[in-house]
Amino acid sequence: MIEDAHSAQEKALEINLDAARFGTFAEIGAGQEVARWFFHVGKASSTVAKSISGYDMAISDALYGATPHYVSRARLEAMLDREFSQLVEQLDLKRGEGTAFFVFADTVATHGSSRSSGAHEWLGVRFQDQPRSKPSEVIIHIEMLDAFTASQQEAVGLVGVNLVYGAFVWHRDPAALIRSLMDGLDRRRIEIDLIKFSGPAFSGVDNRLVSLQLVELGLTDVAMFLANGEVVQPSEVLHNRQVLIERGSFRPVTNVTLNMLDSALGQHRQDSDRAPEDPAVLMEMTLNNLMSGPTIDHRDFLARADILGALEKTVMISNYTRFDCVTTYLRQYTQNWIGMVVGIPTLRAIFEEKYYQELAGGILEGLGRLFRGSVKLFAYPTLATGTGELETAAELAISPKLQHLYAHLFENGFVEPVRQFSTEQLDINPGEVLGKIQSGDATWVNFVPATAAALIQRDKLFGLGSGNGNP
């Protein structure tokens, strides 16, 4: 294959001219926009074993089994399972020795307007990189941002061809595969918020790092993965749920970090009129949090992710600096209660006008977005630098002209002090703990959870004892 094809037409024709690959296209919703490209460019008989669209729900259920949601990861996986098994069963004996089989599948919801109407797609390709090898797989989720259905259908076709071509040509270079998904497209048209690689062709790939790369490359503003490292599409975690979120660098997670979260969660449960559901708890790292000099150190990111996973936390990676951007994002998936736990320095920064200069309405617009719906900031106290006096949300030092605005939010419960806290380690910040880790000062173990300490010691994370300040 020629590895410099960029247009969908070039890519589809390259695949059709490769007699070593043969497969099925199964598409639900938005027509058969991906298969159409392979038929359109010619020589499709060399590539396409079958093209199918189980469009009717009853037919789709008969083929792939019933499912609560037709545009979902579960439905996509069922499509890939059935079609790949059937393909191999029917054709392996006849041509399996010289043919690498594949299945492309997608399930799509298009609408007459953009993101607000939920136009999105799950799509994936399962393929053998060599004849009769164990199959590998790439699945992705996209949000479609075009305003019109015809444009969304076109985007489906383009990203589908890019995915098939990328799996065949770039599977040895996953970073190149990820970048190639946007050929012929841009962020005004689609957002890719999940990619999952699996199988022997991707044995060295860490999907948590893939999630980071999605945000780094600007393919999405947010990516998520669970404590076990499983990448998730945000709606799978957030759909109509309460959310409690803590933002930070987590380099490393300290006892105070966890106490902030646990205290806010306990306070929410205590103050609820009825037994509250367990909220989705997120630990958010922004690209800015992850910067180590001019770039992001991927090893350092994975060290943080390993510790958060060991602490059974779901991780959210974002490209957001302002808190109101986080609320706006979460409101796409839930209209339920949102809680954010912050320290006093962060709370003070939220009320600095300089962060809202790009908004036409300035800080008023930003705070309006932040507190949209049921939102509460849980403010954890801190010890003032120099004096060592306890600072709380009840007496926040901010610009005099904003004091009445802050008083309104405080008195109406949008900002609430955390009541249960320990002053024992309030004078120690994560940067100081990191310095102790790297300098070999053994007292660092007193300031981090035991689970985190064990992992840092076992894997020598964060440059343990290096003395040079580098991870």
Phi, psi and omega in degrees: 000148175272127188263023178241016177289138181235322182280156178300322180296314179298317182294313181298319180293320177302317180292317180298331181276355178266098185291350183279352182241139184209134185196186185245144173244119180238118187226135178237121180088149176064026180072202177243064189291331180281309178302326182304321180299319183288326174288323186293322186277351178093166180064022184294336182296341177281345187241320191264113173280323183198145171235127186221145174226101177279068191287317180291138184299319181295318178295315180300316179295322179295324180283315193239000181091151181291151179209146179296329183228129184277333175256088188204163176298319182300317179293319178299314180297322178296321178296313180297318180300306185294312185291324180290316179300316180294319180299312181293318181300320185276333190239348185299314182299323185281318187219014184294333183295327183243010185234134171264114184275154177210159170226130168255137178219148171211154174224125198229142168238115175253153180216169185279002173218177191279215192313324185298338181262002173080029176290116183203174187206139166254132177214153183200163175225129174249129189210154170266128177280344172220152178307133178061021174275162175296135185289153172246171188208144169232126172238146178222159173234135179232147167260133181259126190252353176298149184279339186240147184301318181300321179290323177296319178298319178298317179297321177303313181298316183294312183291329177295315177297317179301320181293313180299312180297315180299319180298321182283319189265323189250016184295340176275354179224077185304326179297319177293323177300314180300313181297324184291343181297337182264006178302127181080003183226171172207176185293347174287344184251317181219158172232130178256108186251004175206133167224133176231123175258141175206160178099172187297332179293341182236034188298335181263008186270132172256113185293341174293320178292325175299319178300315176300317183295327176301317180285318179302318183280356178079018179280342176203164175265343184216138171222155184221152168213153183277176181300326180278004178091355180291124178285143183226150170279137189309324181295335179293335180260324194256348191308110177055026180258158165291151183226134171237127188229140173235128181259143179177178177271331179054043183235073000261178167293131179249172176300321179295321178306311182287324180295323176303312183291313183296321181293318179295318180296316179296321179294320178298316180295320182294324186270352182288141179295328178230166181300114183283153172292159175287121181286160169287120182260123184239138170253113187257128171245128176269163176303323179296321176299328188270349183295133174234090191079218184281348184228175176260125176277112185293327177295320179294319176300315182293329176298314178297317180296321179300317181292315179297324176295317178298333177271007176064043180250143171277135185253134174242127175253132182221165175252026184258136172262311183280148179292327182294333176294324179294313178300314180302318179295311183298329182292349173291335188244340181211141171255012182277183181297139175235128175242141176232130180257129185223156170274167182299317178301321178291319178300318179297320180295327179300333182258026173260124186296333185298336182281352185242017185296332181283349179271137181300324181266008177059215184295330178296318177294316181298316179290328175299320177290319182300316185262023178295127182077206181270100182228140178222135171263120174268116185259117181268134185291165177218167176260128182297136177298132178093302184274331183075009179283148181286126176252131180231171180291341182292336181225066184277128179274105178227178180305135181305325183288349179255000185295324179292322177296315179296319180300321178300312182293322180292313184291337180261012171082010176285331173240129185222130177292142171286124188276321183260114181207164177247134179272358190300319185239020182295339182274359181252125178252164183303325179298321179291322177295318178300317178300320178294319179301313186284332181276348182088011177287108188295348182290350181302331183296341180284347188250001179234155178302148183303320179299317179293318181300317180298320181290319178299318181290318182296314186259004180052053182282159176058031178067041183310118177071012184287327180075001182249000177077006180254147180286000000 
